[in-house]
Amino acid sequence: MTRHNDRAQVLAEITSLKASTQAQIKVTEEQWSRQRSHQERLHNELSDQMSLNQQSFQQLQQENHKLKKRIKEQGNLLREISRAQICQQETFQKQILEQKESEEQRLDLQQRENEKIEKQMEVQYMVFQKNLDEHKLDHENTKQEQNLVIKHTHSELKKIKSQLADQLSQNISLRQKVMIEKSEQDQRNKSLLEQHKLDLHTLEQKLLDQQELNMNMLKQQLLEQKSLQKTQFDQQKLDKQRLEQHILDVQTSIEQKLALKRLNQLKYFLIEHIKDDDDSLGNDDKVQISVSESLCRCHSMNSCSDSSSEKDRDTKNTPFGPKFKDLHGLSVNEAIFQCDRFLYKKIEEYHDSNFRKEDRFAKIITGRGNHSENSVPKIKPSVEKYLEKNNYNYKWKSNGGMVEVDLLSKRRFGTEV
C-alpha cells in the first residue's frame, strides 16, 4: 500500500508540474498576443499619420503648382501689357519683384515646413522602428524565459523519472523478498497443517468411539421409555373408555328427560328467527317448511345414542364448524354438561394434534339472553362460573354472545398446567 501511495504521489507531482508549465506557457502566449496587438495598434497609428502627412504634402504641391500657373499667367499678362504699357513697366516691375520676393519667401516657408514635416515623419518612423526593435527584444526575452522554464521542467521530469526507476527497482527487490518469505511461510503452514490433520484424525477416532458408547446408552434409554409410554398409553385408553362410557350413560338419561322440552324451545327459537329474517308476509309456507326441516334434524340428533351419531350431532350443532358449540335453547344443567363435554373433547384433540395453533381455541355460543324470560340471561353467567371454577383462560366476543376458551392452559383429563 505504501508503494502504491508513493507512486500515486509521484504521478500527482508530475501532473502538477505539467499543469504549472502549461499554465506558464499559456501566460506567455497571452503576453505575446497582447504585445503583438499593441504593435499592430502602433503600426496602424503610424500608418494613419503617414497617410495624413502625405495628404498634406500633396496639398502643398498642388498649391505650389497652382501658384506656378498663376505666375506664368501673370508673366504672359505682363508681357502683353509691357508692349502696351512700356512706361509703366518700371513701376510694375518693382511691384512684380516685390510680389516675387514675397512669393519666394512663401515658397521658402512652405519648403521649410515641408522639410520639418518630413523630419518629423522620419523621427516618428525611427521611433516606430525603435519600438518595434524593443518589442522584438522583449519577445525574444520571453521566448528565452519560456525555453529556460521548459528546460527546467524537462530536468525535473528527468529527475522524477530517475526517482521512479529507483523506486521500481526497490519495489522489485522488495517483491522478491516478500515472495521468498511467502514460500517459506507456505512450507511452514503445510507442515503445521499436516500435523494438525494427524491430530484431528486421532480426535475423530476418539469421538467416534465415544459416540458409539453414547448411542448404545441412548438406545437402551429409548427402549425403556417406549415400554413406559406403552404402559401409560394403555392406561390412558382404559381411563378414556371408562369416562366416555360414563358420559354416554349420563347423556342418554338426560337427553331422554329433556328431549320434549328442548324440541319446543328450538321450535320457538327457529320460528322467531325465521320470521325476523323474512320481510314479506307471503312466506308462511317457506317458514313452516324450514321449521319442519329443523324439527326433523332435532329429532334425528336427539334419537341417536351411538358414539358415531354423537360425533355427527356435535358437528351439526352449529353452522359455524366443529370448533364452535351452540348452547341456545338448552337448560342450564344441560348447557353446562354440553360445555364440559365439548371442552374435554377439544382438549384431547388439541393434545393429539401436537398443539397445533389452529386447534388452540374453542368457541362456545351462549347468546346474550334476549330470548329468555324477562330478557334475563341464564346460560351465560352459569358458563362463566364454570370456566372460572375450572381455571380456564377465556375471552368474551360478539358483544358478549360468544366466549373463546384457550385450551393451552389445560392438560389432558382436565388437569391444570
Secondary structure as a PSIPRED ss2 file (coil, helix, strand):
# PSIPRED VFORMAT (PSIPRED V4.0)

   1 M C   1.000  0.000  0.000
   2 T H   0.000  1.000  0.000
   3 R H   0.000  1.000  0.000
   4 H H   0.000  1.000  0.000
   5 N H   0.000  1.000  0.000
   6 D H   0.000  1.000  0.000
   7 R H   0.000  1.000  0.000
   8 A H   0.000  1.000  0.000
   9 Q H   0.000  1.000  0.000
  10 V H   0.000  1.000  0.000
  11 L H   0.000  1.000  0.000
  12 A H   0.000  1.000  0.000
  13 E H   0.000  1.000  0.000
  14 I H   0.000  1.000  0.000
  15 T H   0.000  1.000  0.000
  16 S H   0.000  1.000  0.000
  17 L H   0.000  1.000  0.000
  18 K H   0.000  1.000  0.000
  19 A H   0.000  1.000  0.000
  20 S H   0.000  1.000  0.000
  21 T H   0.000  1.000  0.000
  22 Q H   0.000  1.000  0.000
  23 A H   0.000  1.000  0.000
  24 Q H   0.000  1.000  0.000
  25 I H   0.000  1.000  0.000
  26 K H   0.000  1.000  0.000
  27 V H   0.000  1.000  0.000
  28 T H   0.000  1.000  0.000
  29 E H   0.000  1.000  0.000
  30 E H   0.000  1.000  0.000
  31 Q H   0.000  1.000  0.000
  32 W H   0.000  1.000  0.000
  33 S H   0.000  1.000  0.000
  34 R H   0.000  1.000  0.000
  35 Q H   0.000  1.000  0.000
  36 R H   0.000  1.000  0.000
  37 S H   0.000  1.000  0.000
  38 H H   0.000  1.000  0.000
  39 Q H   0.000  1.000  0.000
  40 E H   0.000  1.000  0.000
  41 R H   0.000  1.000  0.000
  42 L H   0.000  1.000  0.000
  43 H H   0.000  1.000  0.000
  44 N H   0.000  1.000  0.000
  45 E H   0.000  1.000  0.000
  46 L H   0.000  1.000  0.000
  47 S H   0.000  1.000  0.000
  48 D H   0.000  1.000  0.000
  49 Q H   0.000  1.000  0.000
  50 M H   0.000  1.000  0.000
  51 S H   0.000  1.000  0.000
  52 L H   0.000  1.000  0.000
  53 N H   0.000  1.000  0.000
  54 Q H   0.000  1.000  0.000
  55 Q H   0.000  1.000  0.000
  56 S H   0.000  1.000  0.000
  57 F H   0.000  1.000  0.000
  58 Q H   0.000  1.000  0.000
  59 Q H   0.000  1.000  0.000
  60 L H   0.000  1.000  0.000
  61 Q H   0.000  1.000  0.000
  62 Q H   0.000  1.000  0.000
  63 E H   0.000  1.000  0.000
  64 N H   0.000  1.000  0.000
  65 H H   0.000  1.000  0.000
  66 K H   0.000  1.000  0.000
  67 L H   0.000  1.000  0.000
  68 K H   0.000  1.000  0.000
  69 K H   0.000  1.000  0.000
  70 R H   0.000  1.000  0.000
  71 I H   0.000  1.000  0.000
  72 K H   0.000  1.000  0.000
  73 E H   0.000  1.000  0.000
  74 Q H   0.000  1.000  0.000
  75 G H   0.000  1.000  0.000
  76 N H   0.000  1.000  0.000
  77 L H   0.000  1.000  0.000
  78 L H   0.000  1.000  0.000
  79 R H   0.000  1.000  0.000
  80 E H   0.000  1.000  0.000
  81 I H   0.000  1.000  0.000
  82 S H   0.000  1.000  0.000
  83 R H   0.000  1.000  0.000
  84 A H   0.000  1.000  0.000
  85 Q C   1.000  0.000  0.000
  86 I C   1.000  0.000  0.000
  87 C C   1.000  0.000  0.000
  88 Q C   1.000  0.000  0.000
  89 Q H   0.000  1.000  0.000
  90 E H   0.000  1.000  0.000
  91 T H   0.000  1.000  0.000
  92 F H   0.000  1.000  0.000
  93 Q H   0.000  1.000  0.000
  94 K H   0.000  1.000  0.000
  95 Q H   0.000  1.000  0.000
  96 I H   0.000  1.000  0.000
  97 L H   0.000  1.000  0.000
  98 E H   0.000  1.000  0.000
  99 Q H   0.000  1.000  0.000
 100 K H   0.000  1.000  0.000
 101 E H   0.000  1.000  0.000
 102 S H   0.000  1.000  0.000
 103 E H   0.000  1.000  0.000
 104 E H   0.000  1.000  0.000
 105 Q H   0.000  1.000  0.000
 106 R H   0.000  1.000  0.000
 107 L H   0.000  1.000  0.000
 108 D H   0.000  1.000  0.000
 109 L H   0.000  1.000  0.000
 110 Q H   0.000  1.000  0.000
 111 Q H   0.000  1.000  0.000
 112 R H   0.000  1.000  0.000
 113 E H   0.000  1.000  0.000
 114 N H   0.000  1.000  0.000
 115 E H   0.000  1.000  0.000
 116 K H   0.000  1.000  0.000
 117 I H   0.000  1.000  0.000
 118 E H   0.000  1.000  0.000
 119 K H   0.000  1.000  0.000
 120 Q H   0.000  1.000  0.000
 121 M H   0.000  1.000  0.000
 122 E H   0.000  1.000  0.000
 123 V H   0.000  1.000  0.000
 124 Q H   0.000  1.000  0.000
 125 Y H   0.000  1.000  0.000
 126 M H   0.000  1.000  0.000
 127 V H   0.000  1.000  0.000
 128 F H   0.000  1.000  0.000
 129 Q H   0.000  1.000  0.000
 130 K H   0.000  1.000  0.000
 131 N H   0.000  1.000  0.000
 132 L H   0.000  1.000  0.000
 133 D H   0.000  1.000  0.000
 134 E H   0.000  1.000  0.000
 135 H H   0.000  1.000  0.000
 136 K H   0.000  1.000  0.000
 137 L H   0.000  1.000  0.000
 138 D H   0.000  1.000  0.000
 139 H H   0.000  1.000  0.000
 140 E H   0.000  1.000  0.000
 141 N H   0.000  1.000  0.000
 142 T H   0.000  1.000  0.000
 143 K H   0.000  1.000  0.000
 144 Q H   0.000  1.000  0.000
 145 E H   0.000  1.000  0.000
 146 Q H   0.000  1.000  0.000
 147 N H   0.000  1.000  0.000
 148 L H   0.000  1.000  0.000
 149 V H   0.000  1.000  0.000
 150 I H   0.000  1.000  0.000
 151 K H   0.000  1.000  0.000
 152 H H   0.000  1.000  0.000
 153 T H   0.000  1.000  0.000
 154 H H   0.000  1.000  0.000
 155 S H   0.000  1.000  0.000
 156 E H   0.000  1.000  0.000
 157 L H   0.000  1.000  0.000
 158 K H   0.000  1.000  0.000
 159 K H   0.000  1.000  0.000
 160 I H   0.000  1.000  0.000
 161 K H   0.000  1.000  0.000
 162 S H   0.000  1.000  0.000
 163 Q H   0.000  1.000  0.000
 164 L H   0.000  1.000  0.000
 165 A H   0.000  1.000  0.000
 166 D H   0.000  1.000  0.000
 167 Q H   0.000  1.000  0.000
 168 L H   0.000  1.000  0.000
 169 S H   0.000  1.000  0.000
 170 Q H   0.000  1.000  0.000
 171 N H   0.000  1.000  0.000
 172 I H   0.000  1.000  0.000
 173 S H   0.000  1.000  0.000
 174 L H   0.000  1.000  0.000
 175 R H   0.000  1.000  0.000
 176 Q H   0.000  1.000  0.000
 177 K H   0.000  1.000  0.000
 178 V H   0.000  1.000  0.000
 179 M H   0.000  1.000  0.000
 180 I H   0.000  1.000  0.000
 181 E H   0.000  1.000  0.000
 182 K H   0.000  1.000  0.000
 183 S H   0.000  1.000  0.000
 184 E H   0.000  1.000  0.000
 185 Q H   0.000  1.000  0.000
 186 D H   0.000  1.000  0.000
 187 Q H   0.000  1.000  0.000
 188 R H   0.000  1.000  0.000
 189 N H   0.000  1.000  0.000
 190 K H   0.000  1.000  0.000
 191 S H   0.000  1.000  0.000
 192 L H   0.000  1.000  0.000
 193 L H   0.000  1.000  0.000
 194 E H   0.000  1.000  0.000
 195 Q H   0.000  1.000  0.000
 196 H H   0.000  1.000  0.000
 197 K H   0.000  1.000  0.000
 198 L H   0.000  1.000  0.000
 199 D H   0.000  1.000  0.000
 200 L H   0.000  1.000  0.000
 201 H H   0.000  1.000  0.000
 202 T H   0.000  1.000  0.000
 203 L H   0.000  1.000  0.000
 204 E H   0.000  1.000  0.000
 205 Q H   0.000  1.000  0.000
 206 K H   0.000  1.000  0.000
 207 L H   0.000  1.000  0.000
 208 L H   0.000  1.000  0.000
 209 D H   0.000  1.000  0.000
 210 Q H   0.000  1.000  0.000
 211 Q H   0.000  1.000  0.000
 212 E H   0.000  1.000  0.000
 213 L H   0.000  1.000  0.000
 214 N H   0.000  1.000  0.000
 215 M H   0.000  1.000  0.000
 216 N H   0.000  1.000  0.000
 217 M H   0.000  1.000  0.000
 218 L H   0.000  1.000  0.000
 219 K H   0.000  1.000  0.000
 220 Q H   0.000  1.000  0.000
 221 Q H   0.000  1.000  0.000
 222 L H   0.000  1.000  0.000
 223 L H   0.000  1.000  0.000
 224 E H   0.000  1.000  0.000
 225 Q H   0.000  1.000  0.000
 226 K H   0.000  1.000  0.000
 227 S H   0.000  1.000  0.000
 228 L H   0.000  1.000  0.000
 229 Q H   0.000  1.000  0.000
 230 K H   0.000  1.000  0.000
 231 T H   0.000  1.000  0.000
 232 Q H   0.000  1.000  0.000
 233 F H   0.000  1.000  0.000
 234 D H   0.000  1.000  0.000
 235 Q H   0.000  1.000  0.000
 236 Q H   0.000  1.000  0.000
 237 K H   0.000  1.000  0.000
 238 L H   0.000  1.000  0.000
 239 D H   0.000  1.000  0.000
 240 K H   0.000  1.000  0.000
 241 Q H   0.000  1.000  0.000
 242 R H   0.000  1.000  0.000
 243 L H   0.000  1.000  0.000
 244 E H   0.000  1.000  0.000
 245 Q H   0.000  1.000  0.000
 246 H H   0.000  1.000  0.000
 247 I H   0.000  1.000  0.000
 248 L H   0.000  1.000  0.000
 249 D H   0.000  1.000  0.000
 250 V H   0.000  1.000  0.000
 251 Q H   0.000  1.000  0.000
 252 T H   0.000  1.000  0.000
 253 S H   0.000  1.000  0.000
 254 I H   0.000  1.000  0.000
 255 E H   0.000  1.000  0.000
 256 Q H   0.000  1.000  0.000
 257 K H   0.000  1.000  0.000
 258 L H   0.000  1.000  0.000
 259 A H   0.000  1.000  0.000
 260 L H   0.000  1.000  0.000
 261 K H   0.000  1.000  0.000
 262 R H   0.000  1.000  0.000
 263 L H   0.000  1.000  0.000
 264 N H   0.000  1.000  0.000
 265 Q H   0.000  1.000  0.000
 266 L H   0.000  1.000  0.000
 267 K H   0.000  1.000  0.000
 268 Y H   0.000  1.000  0.000
 269 F H   0.000  1.000  0.000
 270 L H   0.000  1.000  0.000
 271 I H   0.000  1.000  0.000
 272 E H   0.000  1.000  0.000
 273 H H   0.000  1.000  0.000
 274 I H   0.000  1.000  0.000
 275 K H   0.000  1.000  0.000
 276 D H   0.000  1.000  0.000
 277 D H   0.000  1.000  0.000
 278 D C   1.000  0.000  0.000
 279 D C   1.000  0.000  0.000
 280 S C   1.000  0.000  0.000
 281 L C   1.000  0.000  0.000
 282 G C   1.000  0.000  0.000
 283 N C   1.000  0.000  0.000
 284 D H   0.000  1.000  0.000
 285 D H   0.000  1.000  0.000
 286 K H   0.000  1.000  0.000
 287 V H   0.000  1.000  0.000
 288 Q H   0.000  1.000  0.000
 289 I H   0.000  1.000  0.000
 290 S H   0.000  1.000  0.000
 291 V H   0.000  1.000  0.000
 292 S H   0.000  1.000  0.000
 293 E H   0.000  1.000  0.000
 294 S H   0.000  1.000  0.000
 295 L H   0.000  1.000  0.000
 296 C H   0.000  1.000  0.000
 297 R H   0.000  1.000  0.000
 298 C H   0.000  1.000  0.000
 299 H H   0.000  1.000  0.000
 300 S H   0.000  1.000  0.000
 301 M H   0.000  1.000  0.000
 302 N H   0.000  1.000  0.000
 303 S H   0.000  1.000  0.000
 304 C C   1.000  0.000  0.000
 305 S C   1.000  0.000  0.000
 306 D C   1.000  0.000  0.000
 307 S H   0.000  1.000  0.000
 308 S H   0.000  1.000  0.000
 309 S H   0.000  1.000  0.000
 310 E H   0.000  1.000  0.000
 311 K H   0.000  1.000  0.000
 312 D H   0.000  1.000  0.000
 313 R H   0.000  1.000  0.000
 314 D H   0.000  1.000  0.000
 315 T H   0.000  1.000  0.000
 316 K H   0.000  1.000  0.000
 317 N C   1.000  0.000  0.000
 318 T C   1.000  0.000  0.000
 319 P C   1.000  0.000  0.000
 320 F C   1.000  0.000  0.000
 321 G C   1.000  0.000  0.000
 322 P C   1.000  0.000  0.000
 323 K C   1.000  0.000  0.000
 324 F E   0.000  0.000  1.000
 325 K E   0.000  0.000  1.000
 326 D E   0.000  0.000  1.000
 327 L C   1.000  0.000  0.000
 328 H C   1.000  0.000  0.000
 329 G C   1.000  0.000  0.000
 330 L C   1.000  0.000  0.000
 331 S C   1.000  0.000  0.000
 332 V H   0.000  1.000  0.000
 333 N H   0.000  1.000  0.000
 334 E H   0.000  1.000  0.000
 335 A H   0.000  1.000  0.000
 336 I H   0.000  1.000  0.000
 337 F H   0.000  1.000  0.000
 338 Q H   0.000  1.000  0.000
 339 C H   0.000  1.000  0.000
 340 D H   0.000  1.000  0.000
 341 R H   0.000  1.000  0.000
 342 F H   0.000  1.000  0.000
 343 L H   0.000  1.000  0.000
 344 Y H   0.000  1.000  0.000
 345 K H   0.000  1.000  0.000
 346 K H   0.000  1.000  0.000
 347 I H   0.000  1.000  0.000
 348 E H   0.000  1.000  0.000
 349 E H   0.000  1.000  0.000
 350 Y H   0.000  1.000  0.000
 351 H H   0.000  1.000  0.000
 352 D H   0.000  1.000  0.000
 353 S C   1.000  0.000  0.000
 354 N C   1.000  0.000  0.000
 355 F C   1.000  0.000  0.000
 356 R C   1.000  0.000  0.000
 357 K H   0.000  1.000  0.000
 358 E H   0.000  1.000  0.000
 359 D H   0.000  1.000  0.000
 360 R C   1.000  0.000  0.000
 361 F E   0.000  0.000  1.000
 362 A E   0.000  0.000  1.000
 363 K E   0.000  0.000  1.000
 364 I E   0.000  0.000  1.000
 365 I E   0.000  0.000  1.000
 366 T C   1.000  0.000  0.000
 367 G C   1.000  0.000  0.000
 368 R C   1.000  0.000  0.000
 369 G C   1.000  0.000  0.000
 370 N C   1.000  0.000  0.000
 371 H C   1.000  0.000  0.000
 372 S C   1.000  0.000  0.000
 373 E H   0.000  1.000  0.000
 374 N H   0.000  1.000  0.000
 375 S H   0.000  1.000  0.000
 376 V C   1.000  0.000  0.000
 377 P C   1.000  0.000  0.000
 378 K C   1.000  0.000  0.000
 379 I H   0.000  1.000  0.000
 380 K H   0.000  1.000  0.000
 381 P H   0.000  1.000  0.000
 382 S H   0.000  1.000  0.000
 383 V H   0.000  1.000  0.000
 384 E H   0.000  1.000  0.000
 385 K H   0.000  1.000  0.000
 386 Y H   0.000  1.000  0.000
 387 L H   0.000  1.000  0.000
 388 E H   0.000  1.000  0.000
 389 K H   0.000  1.000  0.000
 390 N C   1.000  0.000  0.000
 391 N C   1.000  0.000  0.000
 392 Y C   1.000  0.000  0.000
 393 N E   0.000  0.000  1.000
 394 Y E   0.000  0.000  1.000
 395 K E   0.000  0.000  1.000
 396 W E   0.000  0.000  1.000
 397 K E   0.000  0.000  1.000
 398 S C   1.000  0.000  0.000
 399 N C   1.000  0.000  0.000
 400 G C   1.000  0.000  0.000
 401 G C   1.000  0.000  0.000
 402 M E   0.000  0.000  1.000
 403 V E   0.000  0.000  1.000
 404 E E   0.000  0.000  1.000
 405 V E   0.000  0.000  1.000
 406 D E   0.000  0.000  1.000
 407 L H   0.000  1.000  0.000
 408 L H   0.000  1.000  0.000
 409 S H   0.000  1.000  0.000
 410 K E   0.000  0.000  1.000
 411 R C   1.000  0.000  0.000
 412 R H   0.000  1.000  0.000
 413 F H   0.000  1.000  0.000
 414 G H   0.000  1.000  0.000
 415 T C   1.000  0.000  0.000
 416 E E   0.000  0.000  1.000
 417 V C   1.000  0.000  0.000
